Amino acid sequence: MTKVFFIGFHKTGTTSFGEAMKLLGYNNCHGAGKIREEIGDQKMMQLLFQKDYSLFIEKAKCFDSFNDNPWFFLYKELDYSFPGSKFILVLREESNWLNSCKNYFKTPFSPFRFFLYGKGNPINNEERYLSIYRKHNLEVQNYFANRSEDLLTLNLEDDQKWDKLCAFLGKENTFIEFPKLNQSKK
């Protein structure tokens, strides 16, 4: 099965897309839980800071699809290591994305958020978070600029997500409603 990497930032529907991939028959890896279980959070973060992605690449051999941290950050290494893979960039309206981050990330510090943003919490760091979110999305689109068969860009609010996702993956869409998981309380 072709590997599929969701490379949109956290809070862009990663949990819902992971569930969608399971419904499509993919063995999905959500986040870095398996790596954390094996080596611990501190060692995992040490590898990321050292730019040693070999363990992540090795773990990626065990799954078909991937979403959330740290997979979106590693898209270039994953593309190199798994030629022919599919990549999906899920975008979200910026103010909705930022509000979701602020509502979800209650802890004042997170090693991965510090690694990614240089700040552990989005509160009082809104412009920094938005700047890095925008930069990632632009870099992904530039990286895949001449490879439309390898990258699908979806908007989280798009009502045609199932149709577009299934067409991109060569799967039949037999589903009515797209999964909606991990939504913050309105």
Sequence and secondary structure as in RCSB ss.txt:
>XXXX:A:sequence
MTKVFFIGFHKTGTTSFGEAMKLLGYNNCHGAGKIREEIGDQKMMQLLFQKDYSLFIEKAKCFDSFNDNPWFFLY
KELDYSFPGSKFILVLREESNWLNSCKNYFKTPFSPFRFFLYGKGNPINNEERYLSIYRKHNLEVQNYFANRSED
LLTLNLEDDQKWDKLCAFLGKENTFIEFPKLNQSKK
>XXXX:A:secstr
   EEE S TTSSHHHHHHHHHHTT  EEETTHHHHHHH HHHHHHHHHTT  HHHHHHHTT SEEESTTGGGGH
HHHHHHSTT EEEEEE  HHHHHHHHHHH  SS  HHHHHHHSSS STT HHHHHHHHHHHHHHHHHHTTT TTT
EEEEETT TTHHHHHHHHHT     SS    S    
